[in-house]
């Protein structure tokens, strides 16, 4: 990562919903995160979108 990097913005859009997370830097090499989705769409109903 370049020394000038201030943060990483992660955006996930699924089933009409948007999830955002920000990670401050400096970041550790090979850092990971986990995204958990409740399976619901923007109206709160169970989504028919497939998840892995």
C-alpha positions in Angstrom: 0.0 0.0 0.0 1.3 3.5 -0.7 2.3 5.5 2.4 -0.1 8.3 1.3 -3.2 6.0 1.5 -5.5 7.4 4.2 -8.3 4.9 4.2 -10.1 2.2 2.2 -13.8 2.5 1.5 -15.7 -0.7 0.9 -19.2 -0.5 -0.7 -21.4 -3.6 -1.3 -24.7 -3.2 -3.1 -27.1 -6.2 -3.1 -30.8 -6.6 -3.5 -31.4 -2.9 -3.5 -29.4 -2.3 -0.4 -26.1 -0.5 0.2 -23.6 -1.4 2.8 -20.6 0.7 3.5 -17.5 0.2 5.7 -14.4 2.3 6.1 -11.0 1.1 7.1 -8.4 3.5 8.5 -4.8 3.2 7.3 -2.0 2.3 7.7 -3.4 -1.1 6.7 -1.7 -4.4 7.4 -0.6 -6.3 4.3 -3.1 -9.1 3.3 -5.8 -7.7 5.6 -9.2 -9.3 5.3 -12.8 -8.5 6.3 -16.0 -10.5 6.3 -19.4 -9.3 4.9 -22.5 -10.8 6.4 -25.9 -10.2 4.7 -29.3 -11.0 6.3 -30.8 -12.1 3.0 -33.4 -9.3 2.9 -34.0 -6.8 0.1 -34.6 -3.0 0.4 -38.2 -3.5 1.6 -37.2 -6.0 4.3 -38.5 -9.0 2.5 -36.4 -12.1 1.9 -34.5 -11.7 -1.3 -34.5 -14.1 -4.2 -30.8 -13.1 -4.9 -28.4 -16.0 -4.6 -25.6 -15.8 -2.0 -22.4 -17.8 -1.7 
